Amino acid sequence: MYAGLILLGGAMAFVLTTDPIGDVQSPAPIVFVCRNGVAMSVWSAAYFNRLAAERRLPERAIARASIPSFTAVPLNMVFALTVDRFRLDGFRPRVVSGDEVRGAELVVAIDTALPRDLDPGRSRTEVWNGFPPMRERYFDSRRNLRARVEALVERLAARGPDAEIGSP
């Protein structure tokens, strides 16, 4: 009886202290894209959204893939994301769409290229390269991504309310 209550209390504490990674369907100003859409883009979008909420920034991010390779986040990544207090709430990897790219203020391609058939339209694209594979070297990759995501949030926080993301 007591063990069940302890487990239930632990589960509730986990749910209340983690940030959900939902499968956002609407356009987002920031789109993080990695090759498979199950690691670097997921972590970056989740961390970005956490920092943006803490800083009361209006921007939110989504995670997408550049190729259709996974239908679910691998279990090792689910556990690794849990370490950083992120939980998957129905998130499923999806290939980035033309509408998402064109509707974004910023697209961040992490160690990948966008699909050739996508026209970025008015969105600005940044390419972040040189990260260790997150599914294999989570903590090394996370450390490098953290610095880049924090710098992006700082850039957004420092700009004026009417300035574009890339504006100095």
Phi, psi and omega in degrees: 000309181293322179298320178295319178294322178295316178298317179297317178297319177296319178296318179295319179297320178298312182297321183283340183250010178248156178262128181285146172247091181272167177270088183293127181262334185275159178300144178236148180294333181241128178237116175266130182233127170235173187306306186260346179069026181233359184222275188298318180289324180295311180297315183298315179295317180296315180292318177303312182297323177297310181294319180298320178295317179299324181271001181059038175274146182282339184290146172225160185236156172234161179247136179218167179254157174264341176225152179277090184241335182232148174253351179208159177285128179301149184304321180297326177286324177301314179294318180296318178297326178298325177303323180267016178063037171250141176230144179278124178245073179080006180295132173230136179297138177222150176285139180298140181258162176299321179297319179295319180293313181292331180276352183274148170281327181215132172246127179248112177267117185257110180051037178203168173251149175292152175307140186299332184278359181270134175257117182294347178057234182273352184284153176265143180239134172244147176243123177251117182241164171092026181263141173297150179299121187293325181293341180252327183229065187307307188291322176296313180296316180301317181300316180289318178294322181304314180299318181291318180293317178298320178295321178296315179297319177299318178300317180293319181293329183277341183281162177285163184296334181259359182282152176279163184303320183278356182289142179290000000 
